[in-house]
Amino acid sequence: MHTCYSPDCTTSLKATIDRCLKLGINCIAVTDHNTIAGGLEMQKSAPFTVIVGEEIKTSYGEIIGLFLAEEIPPGLSPKETVSRIKAQGGLVCIPHPFDRVRRSPLKLQMIDEILPQTDIIEAFNSRTTFLRDSVRAQALARAHGLAASAGSDAHTAYEIGHAYVEMPEFSGVDEFRQALVQGVIVGHRSVPWVHLASTLAKWRKRSAASKATSD
């Protein structure tokens, strides 16, 4: 999920925590765009497990790194991005690989290139419009024996909990990977208008930044 540290999200850390507690969610992965700052801050105040991640915009589309301690800059090649995730003991996840609506998915030829170093395929994303695209992602995970994850991809508090994985408790990266393999994906697709909320949040932040600069 995302927080106000992403350029297209205005959900505060407190609002995220409150929503998770209300729904009984006891573990989240914060994967803000090109930053781990939100995840690190969330770890300090959340009364549940927070996995620090980053949705990194590479030169050929997005890759998610999980269990990160150092931020990875955008614009690198997929291969270099994966190398930097692995160098700090993180896990590599390919998010919404076949989403036909968004422009952010990793290019298909790059997926083939990094699959040997990939740990997780996001098999279900609540913001993926067409169910068939999620089915293809699930098939990709099965074909290569990779763990399958699910994400609400929440950019608003309303979306939190739309998708999650019911899995055993874990401690650390290795146990997480094993627990995820045993997990069961639960969730449903978000209504398409949630993308408008992201666009509006991005516009508001850009406008505020522009005004601050001009002042």
LOMITI-46142 format. One line per field, with one value per atom (N, C-alpha, C): atom name; residue number from 1; x, y, z; residue in three letters. Coordinates in Angstrom, 2 decimals. Layout:
<sites>
at: (CA/...) .
i: (NUM/...) .
X: (X/...) .
Y: (Y/...) .
Z: (Z/...) .
aa: (ALA/...) .
</sites>
This chain:
<sites>
at: (N/CA/C/N/CA/C/N/CA/C/N/CA/C/N/CA/C/N/CA/C/N/CA/C/N/CA/C/N/CA/C/N/CA/C/N/CA/C/N/CA/C/N/CA/C/N/CA/C/N/CA/C/N/CA/C/N/CA/C/N/CA/C/N/CA/C/N/CA/C/N/CA/C/N/CA/C/N/CA/C/N/CA/C/N/CA/C/N/CA/C/N/CA/C/N/CA/C/N/CA/C/N/CA/C/N/CA/C/N/CA/C/N/CA/C/N/CA/C/N/CA/C/N/CA/C/N/CA/C/N/CA/C/N/CA/C/N/CA/C/N/CA/C/N/CA/C/N/CA/C/N/CA/C/N/CA/C/N/CA/C/N/CA/C/N/CA/C/N/CA/C/N/CA/C/N/CA/C/N/CA/C/N/CA/C/N/CA/C/N/CA/C/N/CA/C/N/CA/C/N/CA/C/N/CA/C/N/CA/C/N/CA/C/N/CA/C/N/CA/C/N/CA/C/N/CA/C/N/CA/C/N/CA/C/N/CA/C/N/CA/C/N/CA/C/N/CA/C/N/CA/C/N/CA/C/N/CA/C/N/CA/C/N/CA/C/N/CA/C/N/CA/C/N/CA/C/N/CA/C/N/CA/C/N/CA/C/N/CA/C/N/CA/C/N/CA/C/N/CA/C/N/CA/C/N/CA/C/N/CA/C/N/CA/C/N/CA/C/N/CA/C/N/CA/C/N/CA/C/N/CA/C/N/CA/C/N/CA/C/N/CA/C/N/CA/C/N/CA/C/N/CA/C/N/CA/C/N/CA/C/N/CA/C/N/CA/C/N/CA/C/N/CA/C/N/CA/C/N/CA/C/N/CA/C/N/CA/C/N/CA/C/N/CA/C/N/CA/C/N/CA/C/N/CA/C/N/CA/C/N/CA/C/N/CA/C/N/CA/C/N/CA/C/N/CA/C/N/CA/C/N/CA/C/N/CA/C/N/CA/C/N/CA/C/N/CA/C/N/CA/C/N/CA/C/N/CA/C/N/CA/C/N/CA/C/N/CA/C/N/CA/C/N/CA/C/N/CA/C/N/CA/C/N/CA/C/N/CA/C/N/CA/C/N/CA/C/N/CA/C/N/CA/C/N/CA/C/N/CA/C/N/CA/C/N/CA/C/N/CA/C/N/CA/C/N/CA/C/N/CA/C/N/CA/C/N/CA/C/N/CA/C/N/CA/C/N/CA/C/N/CA/C/N/CA/C/N/CA/C/N/CA/C/N/CA/C/N/CA/C/N/CA/C/N/CA/C/N/CA/C/N/CA/C/N/CA/C/N/CA/C/N/CA/C/N/CA/C/N/CA/C/N/CA/C/N/CA/C/N/CA/C/N/CA/C/N/CA/C/N/CA/C/N/CA/C/N/CA/C/N/CA/C/N/CA/C/N/CA/C/N/CA/C/N/CA/C/N/CA/C/N/CA/C/N/CA/C/N/CA/C/N/CA/C/N/CA/C/N/CA/C/N/CA/C/N/CA/C/N/CA/C/N/CA/C/N/CA/C/N/CA/C/N/CA/C/N/CA/C/N/CA/C/N/CA/C/N/CA/C/N/CA/C/N/CA/C/N/CA/C/N/CA/C/N/CA/C/N/CA/C/N/CA/C/N/CA/C/N/CA/C/N/CA/C/N/CA/C/N/CA/C) .
i: (1/1/1/2/2/2/3/3/3/4/4/4/5/5/5/6/6/6/7/7/7/8/8/8/9/9/9/10/10/10/11/11/11/12/12/12/13/13/13/14/14/14/15/15/15/16/16/16/17/17/17/18/18/18/19/19/19/20/20/20/21/21/21/22/22/22/23/23/23/24/24/24/25/25/25/26/26/26/27/27/27/28/28/28/29/29/29/30/30/30/31/31/31/32/32/32/33/33/33/34/34/34/35/35/35/36/36/36/37/37/37/38/38/38/39/39/39/40/40/40/41/41/41/42/42/42/43/43/43/44/44/44/45/45/45/46/46/46/47/47/47/48/48/48/49/49/49/50/50/50/51/51/51/52/52/52/53/53/53/54/54/54/55/55/55/56/56/56/57/57/57/58/58/58/59/59/59/60/60/60/61/61/61/62/62/62/63/63/63/64/64/64/65/65/65/66/66/66/67/67/67/68/68/68/69/69/69/70/70/70/71/71/71/72/72/72/73/73/73/74/74/74/75/75/75/76/76/76/77/77/77/78/78/78/79/79/79/80/80/80/81/81/81/82/82/82/83/83/83/84/84/84/85/85/85/86/86/86/87/87/87/88/88/88/89/89/89/90/90/90/91/91/91/92/92/92/93/93/93/94/94/94/95/95/95/96/96/96/97/97/97/98/98/98/99/99/99/100/100/100/101/101/101/102/102/102/103/103/103/104/104/104/105/105/105/106/106/106/107/107/107/108/108/108/109/109/109/110/110/110/111/111/111/112/112/112/113/113/113/114/114/114/115/115/115/116/116/116/117/117/117/118/118/118/119/119/119/120/120/120/121/121/121/122/122/122/123/123/123/124/124/124/125/125/125/126/126/126/127/127/127/128/128/128/129/129/129/130/130/130/131/131/131/132/132/132/133/133/133/134/134/134/135/135/135/136/136/136/137/137/137/138/138/138/139/139/139/140/140/140/141/141/141/142/142/142/143/143/143/144/144/144/145/145/145/146/146/146/147/147/147/148/148/148/149/149/149/150/150/150/151/151/151/152/152/152/153/153/153/154/154/154/155/155/155/156/156/156/157/157/157/158/158/158/159/159/159/160/160/160/161/161/161/162/162/162/163/163/163/164/164/164/165/165/165/166/166/166/167/167/167/168/168/168/169/169/169/170/170/170/171/171/171/172/172/172/173/173/173/174/174/174/175/175/175/176/176/176/177/177/177/178/178/178/179/179/179/180/180/180/181/181/181/182/182/182/183/183/183/184/184/184/185/185/185/186/186/186/187/187/187/188/188/188/189/189/189/190/190/190/191/191/191/192/192/192/193/193/193/194/194/194/195/195/195/196/196/196/197/197/197/198/198/198/199/199/199/200/200/200/201/201/201/202/202/202/203/203/203/204/204/204/205/205/205/206/206/206/207/207/207/208/208/208/209/209/209/210/210/210/211/211/211/212/212/212/213/213/213/214/214/214/215/215/215) .
X: (0.84/0.00/0.88/0.22/0.94/0.52/1.35/1.06/1.28/1.14/1.33/2.75/3.65/5.02/5.11/4.06/4.00/3.44/3.88/3.41/1.94/1.33/-0.06/-0.97/-0.58/-1.37/-1.31/-2.43/-2.48/-2.86/-2.90/-3.29/-2.19/-2.51/-1.54/-1.18/-0.06/0.34/-0.67/-1.18/-2.18/-3.45/-3.90/-5.12/-4.92/-3.73/-3.42/-3.45/-2.80/-2.77/-4.17/-4.94/-6.30/-7.17/-7.03/-7.82/-7.42/-6.13/-5.66/-6.17/-6.11/-6.59/-8.09/-8.84/-10.28/-10.61/-9.79/-10.04/-9.38/-8.55/-7.87/-6.66/-6.08/-4.88/-3.66/-2.85/-1.73/-0.35/-0.33/0.94/0.69/1.51/1.38/2.76/2.76/3.98/3.74/4.53/4.43/5.40/4.85/5.68/5.46/5.85/5.68/6.54/6.13/6.85/8.21/9.27/10.64/11.13/10.58/11.04/10.68/11.53/11.21/10.91/10.87/10.68/9.38/8.30/7.01/7.02/7.60/7.68/8.50/9.62/10.47/9.75/9.03/8.28/7.14/6.48/5.37/5.85/7.02/7.57/7.70/7.94/8.15/6.87/5.72/4.48/3.41/3.50/2.47/2.59/1.46/1.48/1.39/1.82/1.82/3.03/3.25/4.43/4.32/5.38/5.45/6.67/6.45/7.54/7.87/9.12/9.55/9.85/9.13/9.32/9.38/9.54/9.61/9.15/8.27/7.87/8.74/9.71/10.78/10.49/10.55/10.34/11.68/11.85/13.08/12.96/13.99/13.97/12.98/12.45/11.51/10.26/9.92/8.72/9.03/8.01/8.14/8.53/9.35/9.74/9.59/9.09/8.97/10.09/10.70/11.67/11.05/11.17/10.64/11.78/11.58/12.57/13.82/13.60/14.70/15.15/16.44/17.01/17.56/17.80/18.33/17.46/17.23/16.40/17.13/16.38/16.95/16.46/17.34/16.92/16.17/15.24/14.53/15.41/14.97/15.66/16.76/17.07/18.09/17.49/18.34/17.85/17.21/16.30/15.72/16.80/17.80/18.87/19.62/19.95/20.66/19.77/18.49/17.54/17.44/17.31/17.24/18.53/19.66/20.95/21.03/20.51/20.56/19.59/18.46/17.53/18.19/18.77/19.41/20.61/21.33/22.54/22.25/21.02/20.67/19.75/19.73/18.96/17.47/17.04/15.61/15.05/13.74/13.04/12.55/12.60/12.17/10.76/9.89/8.50/8.16/7.51/7.05/5.58/5.23/3.84/3.01/1.74/0.75/1.39/2.01/2.82/2.05/0.76/0.03/-1.11/-1.08/-2.13/-2.13/-3.23/-3.31/-3.70/-4.15/-4.62/-3.49/-2.70/-1.63/-0.41/0.35/1.58/2.81/2.63/3.77/4.31/3.57/4.12/5.46/6.26/7.55/7.34/8.16/8.05/8.26/7.48/7.48/8.86/9.65/10.98/11.89/11.63/12.42/12.02/10.75/10.29/11.08/11.22/11.98/13.43/13.98/15.38/15.62/14.67/14.91/14.22/13.45/12.74/13.65/14.87/15.73/16.07/15.99/16.29/15.02/13.86/12.60/12.14/11.60/11.10/9.58/8.91/7.45/6.82/5.68/4.85/3.57/3.23/1.97/0.84/0.21/-0.80/-2.17/-2.39/-3.67/-3.43/-3.90/-3.80/-5.20/-5.70/-7.07/-7.32/-6.26/-6.42/-6.28/-6.03/-5.99/-7.42/-7.75/-9.14/-9.70/-8.92/-9.44/-8.96/-9.90/-9.58/-8.64/-8.79/-7.94/-6.46/-6.14/-4.75/-4.19/-5.02/-4.60/-4.43/-5.31/-5.22/-3.89/-3.48/-2.19/-1.03/-1.14/-0.08/0.01/-1.13/-1.16/-0.51/-0.80/-0.23/1.29/1.76/3.20/3.90/3.29/3.88/3.95/2.87/2.83/3.86/3.94/4.83/6.30/6.65/8.05/8.29/7.27/7.43/7.73/7.15/7.40/6.24/6.56/5.52/4.59/3.30/2.30/1.81/1.79/1.32/0.05/-0.57/-1.74/-1.56/-2.03/-1.91/-3.15/-3.55/-4.65/-4.19/-2.86/-2.30/-3.00/-3.41/-4.22/-3.49/-4.17/-3.71/-4.67/-5.75/-6.71/-7.00/-7.43/-7.75/-8.87/-9.79/-10.94/-10.50/-9.38/-8.93/-8.19/-7.72/-6.96/-7.81/-7.25/-7.97/-8.71/-8.67/-9.35/-8.68/-7.42/-6.73/-5.64/-5.49/-4.47/-4.19/-3.18/-2.84/-2.97/-3.77/-3.85/-2.70/-1.74/-0.53/-0.05/0.79/1.31/2.16/2.32/3.21/4.64/5.46/6.83/7.76/9.04/10.07/11.23/11.37/12.47/12.13/13.09/12.89/12.63/13.44/13.31/11.97/11.58/10.30/9.14/9.28/8.24/8.02/9.11/9.01/8.30/8.66/8.04/6.56/6.25/4.86/4.00/4.58/3.83/3.44/4.33/4.04/2.82/2.65/1.52/0.26/0.38/-0.70/-1.87/-2.98/-4.20/-4.58/-4.73/-5.08/-6.56/-6.88/-8.26/-8.43/-9.57/-9.79/-10.68/-10.86/-11.71/-11.14/-11.59/-11.11/-11.74/-10.96/-11.48/-12.23/-13.13/-13.85/-12.87/-13.05/-12.09/-11.84/-12.82/-12.64/-11.51/-11.00/-9.91/-8.68/-8.54/-7.42/-7.54/-8.76/-8.98/-8.50/-8.68/-8.22/-6.70/-6.00/-4.54/-4.13/-4.83/-4.54/-4.78/-5.86/-6.18/-5.14/-4.72/-3.70/-2.39/-2.03/-0.80/-0.89/-2.05/-2.25/-2.18/-2.80/-2.80/-1.38/-0.61/0.75/1.63/1.46/2.23/1.89/0.59/0.12/0.67/0.66/1.17/2.66/3.39/4.83/5.14/4.35/4.54/4.26/3.23/2.88/3.95/4.48/5.52/6.78/7.08/8.26/8.10/6.91/6.64/6.61/6.15/6.11/7.52) .
Y: (-1.18/0.00/1.24/2.38/3.64/4.59/5.59/6.60/7.98/9.00/10.37/10.65/9.70/9.86/9.56/8.99/8.79/10.05/10.40/11.63/11.60/10.40/10.28/9.79/10.07/9.61/10.67/10.88/11.85/11.20/9.88/9.18/9.29/9.87/10.04/8.71/8.67/7.45/7.08/8.08/7.83/7.23/7.79/7.27/5.83/5.52/4.16/3.20/3.60/2.76/2.55/3.62/3.53/2.59/2.67/1.82/0.35/0.09/-1.29/-1.87/-1.08/-1.55/-1.83/-1.00/-1.19/-2.49/-2.82/-4.02/-5.28/-5.11/-6.26/-6.71/-5.82/-6.14/-6.02/-7.07/-7.05/-7.06/-6.84/-6.75/-6.07/-5.08/-4.40/-4.23/-4.08/-3.71/-2.32/-1.37/0.01/0.11/0.34/0.38/1.70/2.78/4.09/4.19/5.07/5.25/5.90/5.15/5.66/6.23/5.73/6.16/5.11/4.98/4.10/4.92/6.23/7.11/6.82/6.61/6.35/5.05/4.02/2.74/2.82/3.53/3.68/4.43/5.48/6.24/5.41/4.64/3.80/2.77/2.24/1.26/1.82/3.12/3.75/3.87/3.93/4.21/3.13/2.25/1.23/0.13/-0.29/-1.36/-2.74/-2.84/-4.12/-4.15/-5.28/-5.45/-4.61/-3.87/-3.07/-3.50/-3.97/-4.32/-3.08/-2.66/-1.49/-1.89/-1.30/-1.61/-0.35/-0.54/0.59/0.11/0.87/0.60/1.48/0.85/1.58/1.67/2.88/3.08/2.90/1.76/1.51/2.11/1.92/2.44/1.69/0.54/-0.25/-0.65/0.12/-0.20/-0.45/-0.78/-0.84/-2.21/-2.16/-3.34/-2.99/-3.92/-3.69/-4.41/-3.70/-4.30/-4.34/-5.46/-5.62/-5.89/-5.50/-5.64/-4.83/-3.57/-2.68/-1.83/-1.52/-0.62/0.63/0.53/1.67/1.93/3.20/3.61/3.34/2.91/2.64/3.72/4.41/5.51/5.02/5.83/5.46/5.66/5.10/5.32/4.34/3.43/2.42/1.33/0.50/-0.63/-1.64/-2.48/-3.52/-4.40/-4.76/-5.63/-4.98/-3.69/-2.98/-2.79/-2.53/-2.36/-3.65/-4.77/-6.07/-6.32/-6.00/-6.20/-5.43/-4.22/-3.39/-3.89/-4.43/-5.03/-6.24/-7.09/-8.31/-7.99/-6.93/-6.58/-6.25/-5.82/-5.51/-6.56/-7.74/-8.85/-8.75/-7.91/-7.73/-8.76/-8.72/-9.60/-8.80/-9.45/-8.82/-9.29/-8.33/-8.62/-7.87/-8.57/-7.92/-7.59/-6.29/-5.91/-5.84/-6.20/-6.14/-6.28/-7.44/-7.59/-7.50/-7.81/-7.85/-6.83/-5.84/-4.83/-4.04/-4.15/-3.52/-2.05/-1.58/-0.20/0.75/0.32/1.18/1.15/2.25/2.34/1.92/1.63/1.38/-0.04/-1.08/-2.44/-2.62/-3.52/-3.84/-4.41/-3.98/-4.47/-5.98/-6.64/-8.10/-8.70/-8.10/-8.65/-8.54/-7.54/-7.36/-8.36/-8.76/-9.77/-11.05/-11.46/-12.68/-12.55/-11.36/-11.15/-11.27/-10.79/-10.79/-11.94/-12.76/-13.86/-14.76/-15.07/-15.93/-15.32/-13.99/-13.33/-12.86/-13.19/-12.76/-13.72/-13.15/-13.96/-14.07/-13.02/-12.94/-12.34/-12.88/-12.28/-11.79/-10.54/-10.04/-10.64/-11.66/-12.41/-11.76/-10.87/-10.15/-8.75/-7.77/-6.36/-5.77/-5.19/-4.69/-3.60/-2.93/-1.85/-2.33/-3.61/-4.15/-4.32/-3.63/-3.53/-4.86/-5.56/-6.77/-8.02/-8.86/-10.07/-10.98/-11.00/-11.87/-11.53/-10.26/-9.86/-10.46/-10.56/-11.19/-12.69/-13.30/-14.74/-15.05/-14.21/-14.40/-14.29/-13.36/-13.20/-14.44/-14.98/-16.20/-17.36/-17.45/-18.52/-18.37/-17.13/-16.88/-17.36/-17.06/-17.48/-19.00/-19.65/-21.12/-21.73/-21.20/-21.76/-21.72/-20.73/-20.59/-20.92/-21.46/-21.88/-20.73/-19.57/-18.39/-18.13/-17.49/-17.12/-16.10/-16.19/-15.27/-14.35/-13.06/-12.08/-11.40/-10.67/-9.86/-8.50/-7.47/-6.13/-5.30/-4.53/-3.59/-2.46/-2.20/-1.06/0.21/0.24/1.34/2.68/3.64/5.03/5.89/5.27/5.93/4.99/5.55/4.71/3.74/4.17/3.33/2.01/2.01/0.81/-0.19/0.23/-0.66/-1.88/-3.05/-4.28/-4.88/-4.23/-4.78/-6.07/-6.24/-7.49/-7.73/-8.99/-9.35/-10.84/-11.28/-12.70/-13.20/-14.23/-14.89/-15.89/-15.66/-16.47/-16.63/-17.65/-17.86/-16.68/-16.58/-15.56/-15.85/-14.82/-14.99/-14.06/-14.34/-13.48/-13.43/-12.31/-12.15/-12.54/-12.30/-12.48/-13.93/-14.84/-16.24/-16.83/-16.55/-17.06/-16.42/-15.15/-14.49/-15.20/-15.51/-16.18/-17.53/-18.28/-19.58/-19.44/-18.43/-18.21/-17.78/-16.97/-16.48/-17.64/-18.60/-19.77/-20.52/-20.50/-21.18/-20.31/-19.07/-18.11/-18.33/-17.73/-17.76/-16.33/-16.06/-14.72/-14.46/-13.33/-12.92/-11.50/-11.23/-9.84/-9.67/-8.41/-8.07/-6.84/-6.62/-5.48/-4.18/-3.12/-1.80/-1.24/-0.32/0.33/1.21/1.34/2.08/3.52/4.16/5.58/5.84/4.80/5.04/5.60/5.30/5.85/7.37/7.87/9.31/9.97/9.27/9.80/9.98/9.04/9.14/10.31/10.46/11.57/12.90/13.00/14.24/14.54/13.51/13.70/14.19/13.61/14.02/15.48/15.85/17.24/18.22/17.87/18.75/18.95/17.88/17.99/18.82/18.62/19.39/20.87/21.15/22.55/23.20/22.46/22.99/23.25/22.35/22.51/23.71/23.87/24.98/26.31/26.34/27.56/27.92/26.89/27.12/27.68/27.18/27.64/29.10/29.42/30.77/31.79/31.32/32.21/32.50) .
Z: (0.00/0.00/0.00/-0.24/-0.33/0.78/1.03/2.03/1.42/2.24/1.77/1.32/1.51/1.02/-0.47/-1.05/-2.51/-3.15/-4.35/-5.00/-5.41/-5.44/-5.86/-4.73/-3.50/-2.35/-1.25/-0.58/0.52/1.85/1.91/3.13/4.18/5.32/6.39/7.02/7.72/8.40/9.47/10.19/11.23/10.65/9.53/8.89/8.44/7.95/7.53/8.72/9.79/11.00/11.56/11.64/12.19/11.36/10.05/9.16/9.33/9.43/9.61/10.93/11.99/13.28/13.25/12.55/12.44/11.72/10.71/9.90/10.46/11.47/12.04/11.25/10.47/9.70/10.61/10.67/11.61/10.93/9.64/8.92/7.58/7.26/5.96/5.33/4.03/3.31/2.72/3.14/2.62/1.45/0.26/-0.94/-1.69/-1.06/-1.69/-2.94/-3.83/-5.09/-4.86/-5.17/-5.19/-3.86/-2.76/-1.44/-0.39/0.63/1.76/3.01/2.87/4.03/4.77/4.03/4.65/5.45/4.88/5.57/6.84/6.78/7.96/9.07/8.70/9.69/10.27/9.42/9.87/10.90/10.70/11.64/13.05/13.15/14.46/15.27/14.59/15.31/15.21/14.23/14.04/15.10/15.68/16.68/16.04/14.80/14.09/13.17/12.53/11.67/10.40/10.10/8.88/8.09/6.88/5.97/5.15/5.21/4.45/3.02/2.10/0.69/-0.14/-1.42/-2.36/-3.74/-4.34/-5.72/-6.61/-7.22/-7.91/-9.41/-9.92/-11.36/-12.06/-12.71/-13.44/-14.85/-15.64/-17.01/-17.90/-17.40/-18.20/-17.42/-16.40/-15.64/-14.17/-13.41/-11.96/-11.40/-10.35/-9.58/-8.11/-7.32/-5.88/-5.15/-4.21/-3.31/-1.92/-1.22/0.13/1.11/2.36/3.42/3.08/2.77/2.40/3.58/3.59/4.58/3.92/2.63/1.87/0.66/0.40/-0.75/-2.06/-3.04/-4.37/-5.33/-6.01/-6.89/-8.12/-8.63/-9.85/-11.07/-12.20/-13.46/-13.79/-12.86/-13.15/-14.03/-14.61/-15.39/-14.44/-14.94/-14.08/-13.45/-14.22/-13.71/-12.56/-12.68/-11.63/-10.41/-10.64/-9.54/-8.73/-9.42/-8.75/-7.97/-8.55/-7.90/-6.59/-6.59/-5.38/-4.31/-4.74/-3.77/-3.11/-3.91/-3.41/-2.52/-2.85/-2.10/-0.64/-0.37/1.03/1.64/1.01/1.56/1.35/0.40/0.15/-0.82/-0.96/-1.89/-3.09/-4.25/-5.50/-5.86/-6.08/-6.46/-7.74/-8.68/-9.91/-9.72/-9.64/-9.40/-10.68/-10.55/-11.65/-13.03/-13.31/-14.53/-15.85/-15.85/-17.12/-17.18/-16.32/-16.30/-17.62/-18.36/-19.68/-19.63/-18.47/-18.37/-17.96/-17.00/-16.51/-17.42/-17.38/-18.17/-17.37/-16.09/-15.20/-15.16/-15.60/-15.47/-16.17/-15.61/-16.19/-17.60/-18.54/-19.91/-19.94/-20.79/-20.79/-21.04/-21.93/-22.20/-20.98/-20.14/-18.93/-17.85/-17.85/-16.90/-17.11/-18.36/-18.67/-18.19/-18.30/-17.94/-16.43/-15.62/-14.18/-13.43/-14.13/-13.47/-12.62/-13.08/-12.26/-10.89/-10.77/-9.50/-8.77/-9.32/-8.74/-7.64/-6.57/-5.46/-5.46/-5.90/-5.77/-7.02/-7.42/-8.46/-7.78/-8.00/-7.48/-8.33/-7.77/-8.52/-8.50/-7.55/-7.50/-6.99/-7.75/-7.38/-7.50/-6.43/-6.43/-7.46/-7.87/-8.85/-10.30/-10.49/-11.84/-12.34/-13.41/-13.87/-14.36/-15.18/-15.81/-15.07/-14.66/-13.91/-14.69/-16.00/-16.83/-16.65/-16.41/-16.22/-14.94/-13.90/-12.64/-12.81/-13.61/-13.87/-14.56/-15.49/-16.17/-15.19/-14.24/-13.24/-12.34/-11.96/-11.15/-11.90/-13.18/-14.01/-14.12/-14.20/-14.29/-13.01/-11.87/-10.59/-10.50/-10.89/-10.83/-11.78/-12.99/-14.01/-13.58/-12.76/-12.37/-10.91/-10.24/-8.85/-7.90/-8.18/-7.35/-6.40/-5.28/-4.33/-4.96/-4.64/-5.18/-4.08/-4.36/-3.37/-3.86/-2.94/-3.28/-2.64/-3.33/-2.78/-3.05/-2.05/-2.27/-3.17/-3.17/-3.91/-3.47/-2.19/-1.68/-1.75/-2.38/-2.39/-1.57/-1.09/-0.22/0.94/2.07/3.24/2.92/2.06/1.68/1.06/0.34/-0.37/0.50/1.66/2.51/2.88/2.70/3.00/1.83/0.66/-0.51/-0.98/-0.67/-1.00/0.03/0.41/1.40/1.30/2.03/2.07/3.51/3.70/5.00/5.06/5.97/5.99/7.43/7.68/9.03/9.49/10.81/11.36/10.90/10.87/10.40/11.15/11.06/11.63/10.65/10.00/9.06/7.64/6.77/5.33/4.95/5.43/5.03/5.48/6.72/7.20/6.45/6.08/5.30/3.97/3.30/2.00/2.13/3.18/3.40/3.77/4.59/4.99/3.81/2.91/1.76/0.84/0.70/-0.13/0.42/1.72/2.36/2.40/1.99/2.13/1.18/1.56/0.75/0.40/-0.89/-1.35/-1.16/-0.56/-0.33/-0.84/-1.46/-1.86/-3.06/-3.43/-4.57/-5.26/-6.46/-7.23/-6.74/-6.74/-6.41/-7.60/-7.34/-8.43/-9.21/-10.51/-11.34/-10.93/-10.28/-9.96/-8.98/-8.30/-7.34/-8.04/-9.34/-10.08/-10.20/-10.24/-10.29/-9.00/-7.89/-6.60/-6.62/-7.23/-7.34/-8.22/-9.33/-10.25/-9.58/-8.83/-8.12/-7.05/-6.32/-5.29/-5.90/-7.03/-7.72/-8.17/-8.70/-9.18/-8.02/-6.91/-5.73/-5.20/-5.15/-4.63/-5.57/-6.86/-7.83/-7.74/-7.60/-7.49/-6.24/-5.12/-3.87/-3.96/-4.60/-4.77/-5.65/-6.71/-7.64/-6.95/-6.13/-5.41/-4.40/-3.70/-2.72/-3.38/-4.57/-5.31/-5.74/-6.26/-6.74/-5.60/-4.40/-3.25/-2.72) .
aa: (MET/MET/MET/HIS/HIS/HIS/THR/THR/THR/CYS/CYS/CYS/TYR/TYR/TYR/SER/SER/SER/PRO/PRO/PRO/ASP/ASP/ASP/CYS/CYS/CYS/THR/THR/THR/THR/THR/THR/SER/SER/SER/LEU/LEU/LEU/LYS/LYS/LYS/ALA/ALA/ALA/THR/THR/THR/ILE/ILE/ILE/ASP/ASP/ASP/ARG/ARG/ARG/CYS/CYS/CYS/LEU/LEU/LEU/LYS/LYS/LYS/LEU/LEU/LEU/GLY/GLY/GLY/ILE/ILE/ILE/ASN/ASN/ASN/CYS/CYS/CYS/ILE/ILE/ILE/ALA/ALA/ALA/VAL/VAL/VAL/THR/THR/THR/ASP/ASP/ASP/HIS/HIS/HIS/ASN/ASN/ASN/THR/THR/THR/ILE/ILE/ILE/ALA/ALA/ALA/GLY/GLY/GLY/GLY/GLY/GLY/LEU/LEU/LEU/GLU/GLU/GLU/MET/MET/MET/GLN/GLN/GLN/LYS/LYS/LYS/SER/SER/SER/ALA/ALA/ALA/PRO/PRO/PRO/PHE/PHE/PHE/THR/THR/THR/VAL/VAL/VAL/ILE/ILE/ILE/VAL/VAL/VAL/GLY/GLY/GLY/GLU/GLU/GLU/GLU/GLU/GLU/ILE/ILE/ILE/LYS/LYS/LYS/THR/THR/THR/SER/SER/SER/TYR/TYR/TYR/GLY/GLY/GLY/GLU/GLU/GLU/ILE/ILE/ILE/ILE/ILE/ILE/GLY/GLY/GLY/LEU/LEU/LEU/PHE/PHE/PHE/LEU/LEU/LEU/ALA/ALA/ALA/GLU/GLU/GLU/GLU/GLU/GLU/ILE/ILE/ILE/PRO/PRO/PRO/PRO/PRO/PRO/GLY/GLY/GLY/LEU/LEU/LEU/SER/SER/SER/PRO/PRO/PRO/LYS/LYS/LYS/GLU/GLU/GLU/THR/THR/THR/VAL/VAL/VAL/SER/SER/SER/ARG/ARG/ARG/ILE/ILE/ILE/LYS/LYS/LYS/ALA/ALA/ALA/GLN/GLN/GLN/GLY/GLY/GLY/GLY/GLY/GLY/LEU/LEU/LEU/VAL/VAL/VAL/CYS/CYS/CYS/ILE/ILE/ILE/PRO/PRO/PRO/HIS/HIS/HIS/PRO/PRO/PRO/PHE/PHE/PHE/ASP/ASP/ASP/ARG/ARG/ARG/VAL/VAL/VAL/ARG/ARG/ARG/ARG/ARG/ARG/SER/SER/SER/PRO/PRO/PRO/LEU/LEU/LEU/LYS/LYS/LYS/LEU/LEU/LEU/GLN/GLN/GLN/MET/MET/MET/ILE/ILE/ILE/ASP/ASP/ASP/GLU/GLU/GLU/ILE/ILE/ILE/LEU/LEU/LEU/PRO/PRO/PRO/GLN/GLN/GLN/THR/THR/THR/ASP/ASP/ASP/ILE/ILE/ILE/ILE/ILE/ILE/GLU/GLU/GLU/ALA/ALA/ALA/PHE/PHE/PHE/ASN/ASN/ASN/SER/SER/SER/ARG/ARG/ARG/THR/THR/THR/THR/THR/THR/PHE/PHE/PHE/LEU/LEU/LEU/ARG/ARG/ARG/ASP/ASP/ASP/SER/SER/SER/VAL/VAL/VAL/ARG/ARG/ARG/ALA/ALA/ALA/GLN/GLN/GLN/ALA/ALA/ALA/LEU/LEU/LEU/ALA/ALA/ALA/ARG/ARG/ARG/ALA/ALA/ALA/HIS/HIS/HIS/GLY/GLY/GLY/LEU/LEU/LEU/ALA/ALA/ALA/ALA/ALA/ALA/SER/SER/SER/ALA/ALA/ALA/GLY/GLY/GLY/SER/SER/SER/ASP/ASP/ASP/ALA/ALA/ALA/HIS/HIS/HIS/THR/THR/THR/ALA/ALA/ALA/TYR/TYR/TYR/GLU/GLU/GLU/ILE/ILE/ILE/GLY/GLY/GLY/HIS/HIS/HIS/ALA/ALA/ALA/TYR/TYR/TYR/VAL/VAL/VAL/GLU/GLU/GLU/MET/MET/MET/PRO/PRO/PRO/GLU/GLU/GLU/PHE/PHE/PHE/SER/SER/SER/GLY/GLY/GLY/VAL/VAL/VAL/ASP/ASP/ASP/GLU/GLU/GLU/PHE/PHE/PHE/ARG/ARG/ARG/GLN/GLN/GLN/ALA/ALA/ALA/LEU/LEU/LEU/VAL/VAL/VAL/GLN/GLN/GLN/GLY/GLY/GLY/VAL/VAL/VAL/ILE/ILE/ILE/VAL/VAL/VAL/GLY/GLY/GLY/HIS/HIS/HIS/ARG/ARG/ARG/SER/SER/SER/VAL/VAL/VAL/PRO/PRO/PRO/TRP/TRP/TRP/VAL/VAL/VAL/HIS/HIS/HIS/LEU/LEU/LEU/ALA/ALA/ALA/SER/SER/SER/THR/THR/THR/LEU/LEU/LEU/ALA/ALA/ALA/LYS/LYS/LYS/TRP/TRP/TRP/ARG/ARG/ARG/LYS/LYS/LYS/ARG/ARG/ARG/SER/SER/SER/ALA/ALA/ALA/ALA/ALA/ALA/SER/SER/SER/LYS/LYS/LYS/ALA/ALA/ALA/THR/THR/THR/SER/SER/SER/ASP/ASP/ASP) .
</sites>
